[in-house]
Amino acid sequence: MDTKLTLKLDSTVIEQAKIYAKNKNTSLSQLIENYLGLLLEPAYRTEVTPFVKSLSGIIDLPENFQAKKDYKAHVLKKYSK
């Protein structure tokens, strides 16, 4: 259930936060709600966003995939000459 909240903040901070939110394609309200959620118990933060859900299962990795080892090999190959 959404509830309206009135905050009294420095106008410069508000303007900068609005620009930040716009650059992140979100609303200032959502940005503040997410921040407050981070301050609460971990149980509150277990919700997965729709964007993350849409990415789930997009890549099929082999069973023997070792991210750190494979990334190290990639970096060594890329920067070794």
KOLKE-961236 format. One line per field, with one value per residue (C-alpha): residue in three letters; residue number from 1; z, y negated, x. Coordinates in steps of 0.05 Angstrom, whole numbers. Layout:
milum (ALA;...)
kevo (NUM;...)
pz (Z;...)
py (Y;...)
px (X;...)
***
This chain:
milum (MET;ASP;THR;LYS;LEU;THR;LEU;LYS;LEU;ASP;SER;THR;VAL;ILE;GLU;GLN;ALA;LYS;ILE;TYR;ALA;LYS;ASN;LYS;ASN;THR;SER;LEU;SER;GLN;LEU;ILE;GLU;ASN;TYR;LEU;GLY;LEU;LEU;LEU;GLU;PRO;ALA;TYR;ARG;THR;GLU;VAL;THR;PRO;PHE;VAL;LYS;SER;LEU;SER;GLY;ILE;ILE;ASP;LEU;PRO;GLU;ASN;PHE;GLN;ALA;LYS;LYS;ASP;TYR;LYS;ALA;HIS;VAL;LEU;LYS;LYS;TYR;SER;LYS)
kevo (1;2;3;4;5;6;7;8;9;10;11;12;13;14;15;16;17;18;19;20;21;22;23;24;25;26;27;28;29;30;31;32;33;34;35;36;37;38;39;40;41;42;43;44;45;46;47;48;49;50;51;52;53;54;55;56;57;58;59;60;61;62;63;64;65;66;67;68;69;70;71;72;73;74;75;76;77;78;79;80;81)
pz (0;-21;27;13;52;57;66;79;43;15;-54;-85;-60;-88;-157;-160;-137;-191;-244;-216;-216;-287;-310;-277;-310;-243;-201;-141;-99;-121;-109;-37;-25;-48;-3;58;42;45;116;139;155;101;95;62;9;-17;-70;-141;-190;-254;-295;-258;-266;-341;-344;-306;-350;-408;-411;-409;-376;-377;-312;-304;-313;-263;-268;-232;-267;-336;-325;-303;-366;-408;-377;-384;-457;-471;-439;-451;-513)
py (0;-66;-125;-197;-225;-298;-312;-377;-377;-425;-448;-435;-363;-353;-380;-337;-276;-288;-290;-227;-191;-213;-188;-121;-118;-117;-164;-203;-167;-99;-120;-141;-79;-35;-72;-66;8;17;-11;40;114;159;193;130;132;203;178;185;129;145;127;178;230;217;233;298;358;317;351;426;439;506;545;538;462;428;353;330;379;364;289;293;332;281;222;256;272;202;164;212;198)
px (0;30;27;45;104;126;200;236;303;354;331;399;398;328;348;410;371;318;373;405;337;323;391;375;306;270;229;254;201;227;299;282;241;298;347;303;293;369;368;317;324;352;284;258;311;298;249;277;261;223;285;328;273;273;347;341;356;380;449;463;530;566;565;641;640;686;675;738;784;754;757;830;846;809;847;914;900;875;933;991;1031)
***
